[in-house]
Amino acid sequence: MSGATWFIAGTDTGVGKTRVTAGLLAAAREAGLKAAGMKPVAAGAERRDGRLVSEDALAIAAASGQSTLYDDLNPFCLIEPISPHIAANRANIQIDIDKIVECARRLALAHELLLIEGAGGWYTPLGAEESMANVAQALAAPVVLVVGMRLGCLNHARLTCEAIEWSGCRLAGWIASGVDPQFAATEENLATLAALLGAPPLGMLPFERDSARDALHLREALLRLRSAREREIT
């Protein structure tokens, strides 16, 4: 893939992957980059103009300003908001990882930056034997982990990082995502995560959502990711 590409993973479902992906894309757009996002698998869709669409995929496209065929933006759109492998089975659909990779390559060739958002957690099943981990492996893109800041995040983050490493993928960094307004000891938990994961967060989104501020919060994260990639290339 010619464009800089990252896979956006999460410690679980509902941790803010789409919000982080959209925020990074908005920051890239403000920086003048031709950027695109992709949601390969989305479970929980609605019908618009005679076709199924995912709110997450549409949010990604809106943040980047990309003009992408919907079938490339979201190759597998499943109507039921349940585990993708169950939703696909009920819809008589087989999720094809090769097709996902083909779509990603087309988008990467046409853009300077591509962000690919996973579904659920690292091992979210896509079929009898395959999971989101297999998608990340096939894409061979470095991983940005979104850690939902809530009770249990320390365990979930550490387990996910170990799973990413075991899968043969490279963790490029992690981003903290505020998902629980009542979460206690945020600073202490951030410090513990930095120690457990071997690095501080690339960025952090507060619980309060604001798309403009999200882009501002994640501008530094994008710069650090791009700088790290440039060092790898040279």
C-alpha positions as CSV (number, residue, x, y, z in Angstrom):
1,M,0.0,0.0,0.0
2,S,1.5,3.4,-1.0
3,G,-0.3,5.6,1.4
4,A,0.5,5.6,5.1
5,T,-1.9,3.1,6.7
6,W,-2.9,2.3,10.2
7,F,-5.3,-0.2,11.7
8,I,-7.4,1.2,14.5
9,A,-8.2,-1.5,17.1
10,G,-10.0,-1.3,20.4
11,T,-9.8,-3.0,23.8
12,D,-13.5,-3.8,23.4
13,T,-16.7,-2.7,21.7
14,G,-18.0,0.8,22.5
15,V,-14.6,2.2,23.5
16,G,-14.5,5.1,20.9
17,K,-12.8,3.6,17.9
18,T,-15.0,5.5,15.4
19,R,-14.6,8.7,17.4
20,V,-10.8,8.3,17.4
21,T,-10.7,7.4,13.7
22,A,-12.8,10.4,12.7
23,G,-10.8,12.7,15.0
24,L,-7.5,11.6,13.4
25,L,-9.0,11.9,9.9
26,A,-10.3,15.4,10.7
27,A,-6.8,16.4,12.0
28,A,-5.3,15.0,8.8
29,R,-7.7,17.0,6.7
30,E,-7.0,20.2,8.5
31,A,-3.3,19.5,7.9
32,G,-4.0,19.4,4.2
33,L,-3.5,15.7,3.7
34,K,-5.6,13.6,1.3
35,A,-6.9,11.2,3.9
36,A,-9.5,8.4,3.9
37,G,-11.0,6.0,6.4
38,M,-12.5,2.6,6.1
39,K,-14.8,0.4,8.2
40,P,-14.4,-3.1,6.7
41,V,-17.0,-4.7,8.8
42,A,-20.0,-3.0,10.5
43,A,-22.8,-4.8,12.4
44,G,-25.8,-2.7,13.1
45,A,-27.0,-0.8,10.0
46,E,-30.0,1.0,8.6
47,R,-31.5,1.3,5.2
48,R,-31.1,4.5,3.2
49,D,-32.1,5.0,-0.4
50,G,-32.6,1.2,-0.8
51,R,-29.3,0.1,0.7
52,L,-27.8,-0.8,4.1
53,V,-25.4,1.8,5.5
54,S,-23.4,2.1,8.7
55,E,-23.5,5.3,10.8
56,D,-19.8,4.6,11.8
57,A,-18.8,4.4,8.1
58,L,-20.6,7.5,7.2
59,A,-19.0,9.4,10.2
60,I,-15.6,8.3,9.0
61,A,-16.3,9.6,5.4
62,A,-17.7,12.9,6.7
63,A,-14.6,13.5,8.9
64,S,-12.2,12.9,6.0
65,G,-14.2,14.5,3.3
66,Q,-13.4,11.5,1.1
67,S,-15.4,10.6,-2.0
68,T,-15.3,6.8,-1.8
69,L,-17.6,4.2,-3.2
70,Y,-19.6,2.9,-0.3
71,D,-18.6,-0.7,-1.1
72,D,-15.0,0.3,-0.6
73,L,-15.7,2.4,2.5
74,N,-17.7,-0.5,4.2
75,P,-17.4,-3.8,2.2
76,F,-19.4,-5.8,4.7
77,C,-22.5,-4.0,6.2
78,L,-24.7,-6.2,8.4
79,I,-28.1,-5.1,9.6
80,E,-28.2,-6.7,13.1
81,P,-26.2,-5.0,15.9
82,I,-24.7,-8.3,17.1
83,S,-21.4,-10.1,16.7
84,P,-20.4,-9.9,13.0
85,H,-20.1,-13.6,12.6
86,I,-23.6,-14.2,13.8
87,A,-25.0,-11.2,11.8
88,A,-23.2,-12.5,8.7
89,N,-24.4,-16.0,9.1
90,R,-28.0,-14.8,9.6
91,A,-27.7,-12.7,6.4
92,N,-26.1,-15.6,4.5
93,I,-23.0,-13.6,3.9
94,Q,-19.4,-14.8,4.1
95,I,-16.9,-12.1,5.2
96,D,-14.0,-12.2,2.8
97,I,-10.7,-10.8,4.1
98,D,-9.2,-10.8,0.7
99,K,-11.9,-8.5,-0.5
100,I,-11.2,-6.2,2.5
101,V,-7.5,-6.1,1.6
102,E,-8.4,-5.2,-2.1
103,C,-10.6,-2.3,-1.0
104,A,-7.9,-1.1,1.4
105,R,-5.3,-1.1,-1.4
106,R,-7.4,0.9,-3.7
107,L,-8.0,3.5,-1.0
108,A,-4.3,3.6,0.0
109,L,-3.2,4.1,-3.6
110,A,-5.5,7.1,-3.9
111,H,-4.7,8.8,-0.6
112,E,-1.8,9.9,1.5
113,L,-3.2,8.4,4.7
114,L,-5.6,5.6,5.3
115,L,-7.2,4.6,8.6
116,I,-8.9,1.2,8.9
117,E,-11.2,0.8,11.8
118,G,-11.8,-2.7,13.3
119,A,-15.0,-4.0,14.7
120,G,-15.3,-4.8,18.4
121,G,-12.2,-6.1,20.1
122,W,-9.1,-7.7,18.6
123,Y,-10.5,-11.2,18.5
124,T,-14.1,-10.3,17.4
125,P,-15.2,-13.3,15.3
126,L,-15.9,-12.9,11.6
127,G,-16.6,-16.5,10.9
128,A,-16.0,-20.0,12.2
129,E,-12.2,-19.6,12.2
130,E,-11.4,-15.9,11.4
131,S,-11.5,-12.8,13.5
132,M,-10.5,-9.1,13.3
133,A,-7.0,-10.2,14.2
134,N,-6.8,-12.0,10.8
135,V,-7.9,-8.8,9.0
136,A,-5.1,-6.8,10.8
137,Q,-2.6,-9.5,9.8
138,A,-3.7,-9.5,6.2
139,L,-3.4,-5.7,6.0
140,A,0.1,-5.8,7.6
141,A,-0.5,-2.3,8.9
142,P,0.7,-1.0,12.3
143,V,-1.9,-0.9,15.0
144,V,-3.2,2.0,17.0
145,L,-5.0,0.8,20.1
146,V,-8.0,2.7,21.5
147,V,-8.2,2.1,25.2
148,G,-11.6,2.8,26.7
149,M,-11.0,4.5,30.1
150,R,-13.3,2.6,32.3
151,L,-13.1,0.0,35.1
152,G,-11.2,-3.0,33.7
153,C,-9.2,-1.0,31.2
154,L,-5.8,-2.0,32.6
155,N,-6.5,-5.7,32.2
156,H,-8.2,-5.3,28.8
157,A,-5.4,-3.1,27.4
158,R,-2.6,-5.4,28.6
159,L,-4.3,-8.5,27.2
160,T,-5.0,-6.8,23.9
161,C,-1.4,-5.6,23.5
162,E,-0.2,-9.2,24.2
163,A,-2.7,-10.5,21.6
164,I,-1.5,-7.9,19.0
165,E,2.1,-9.0,19.6
166,W,1.2,-12.7,19.5
167,S,-0.6,-12.1,16.2
168,G,2.6,-10.8,14.7
169,C,1.3,-7.2,14.3
170,R,3.1,-4.1,15.5
171,L,1.6,-1.7,18.0
172,A,2.3,1.9,16.8
173,G,0.8,3.4,20.0
174,W,-2.3,3.8,22.0
175,I,-5.0,6.5,22.5
176,A,-7.0,6.9,25.7
177,S,-10.7,7.4,25.2
178,G,-13.0,8.8,27.9
179,V,-16.1,6.6,27.9
180,D,-17.2,6.7,31.5
181,P,-17.9,10.1,33.1
182,Q,-17.7,8.5,36.6
183,F,-14.4,6.8,36.0
184,A,-12.2,7.3,39.1
185,A,-8.5,7.9,39.4
186,T,-8.0,8.7,35.7
187,E,-4.5,10.1,36.1
188,E,-3.3,7.1,38.2
189,N,-4.8,4.7,35.6
190,L,-3.1,6.6,32.7
191,A,0.2,6.3,34.5
192,T,-0.3,2.6,35.1
193,L,-1.3,2.1,31.5
194,A,1.9,3.9,30.4
195,A,4.0,1.6,32.5
196,L,2.2,-1.6,31.4
197,L,2.2,-0.7,27.7
198,G,5.7,0.8,27.7
199,A,4.7,4.3,26.5
200,P,2.4,7.2,27.3
201,P,-0.7,7.7,25.2
202,L,-0.4,9.3,21.8
203,G,-3.5,11.3,22.7
204,M,-6.5,11.4,24.9
205,L,-10.2,12.2,24.2
206,P,-12.3,13.4,27.2
207,F,-15.7,12.1,27.8
208,E,-17.4,15.2,26.4
209,R,-17.7,14.9,22.6
210,D,-17.0,17.7,20.2
211,S,-15.7,16.9,16.7
212,A,-13.6,20.1,16.4
213,R,-12.0,19.6,19.8
214,D,-11.4,15.9,19.0
215,A,-9.4,16.8,16.0
216,L,-7.4,19.3,18.1
217,H,-6.8,16.7,20.8
218,L,-5.5,14.2,18.2
219,R,-3.4,16.5,16.1
220,E,-0.3,15.6,18.1
221,A,-1.1,11.9,17.9
222,L,-1.2,12.1,14.1
223,L,2.1,14.0,14.0
224,R,3.8,11.4,16.1
225,L,2.5,8.5,14.0
226,R,3.6,10.2,10.8
227,S,7.0,11.0,12.2
228,A,7.5,7.5,13.4
229,R,6.6,6.1,10.0
230,E,9.0,8.5,8.2
231,R,11.8,7.4,10.5
232,E,11.0,3.8,9.6
233,I,11.1,4.5,5.9
234,T,14.5,6.4,6.1
